[in-house]
């Protein structure tokens, strides 16, 4: 199972950097990534990655999401949680991002059937103690599985 997670992470990073050129990557890089080859995401299929922090660190984080043009909603809802090494949640927040305007038009340019969005996730996230931390994204949309999603990642600026 762990090798499958690593494979999906590597695949997601390659897809995000190679295929979707909607955004330029900033210095920090991709911390968490998942590609959805079937373009569906189940409700409790968490996207997560464990990071090792060697010294106090502050992150400015964005959420990159790539949708198929057939995505049915005008918003995207997720929960971002940071867990410490013992599995205790340090921070958790619900997010709801708008992807279409009032007229139903996408707020992103359609390129090759995909729409790329970058949303602010957490500014100045401080991890003050060395150790391992798990960053987790949860699908909070009302329909499961969520269809029309291609990729999701947490990017450090």
Secondary structure, 3 states (H helix, E strand, C coil): CHHHHHHHHHHHHHHHHHCCCCCCCCCCEEEEEEECCCCEECCCCCEEEEEEECCCEEEEEEEEEEEECCCCCCEEEEEEEEECCCCCEEEEEEEEEECECCCCCECCCEECCEEEEEEEEEEEEEECCCEEEEEEEEECCCCCCEECEEEEEEEEC
